[in-house]
Amino acid sequence: MNKFQFEGDNTIDLIFDSHRRIIYDNVLIAIKKNYLKSEITEIHVVKITTHSETHSISLTRDKFITSLYDCIKFFEVIEEYETCQECVDIIEEIEGNLNKINDVDGI
């Protein structure tokens, strides 16, 4: 998990708006490193500390796909289509693995 320290009167909203790229990059990296590890139920993406507060962004496994769709929206805006495709590939693999599990369980 990456940690970022900010001084001054930065609010979490201002930090998120100013550092959106770094945050989405970290979301994608964290999911890429962990989505195949079935024992992982939650990942810690980034910790942001301001002069008065600490905020952590964590994702539970059931939020991976939703978060990847959010990444796609962001990367489309900045025209990073290869990164969008990387997100799509991971989503398809996660969904494929879910379908395999459901087939084994008879669901």
Secondary structure, DSSP 8 states (H G I E B T S, - for coil): -EEEE--SS--HHHHHHHTHHHHHHHHHHHHHHHTT-TT--EEEEEEEE-SS-EEEEEEEGGGHHHHHHHHHHHHHHTT-HHHHHHHHHHHHHHHHHHHHHHHHHT-
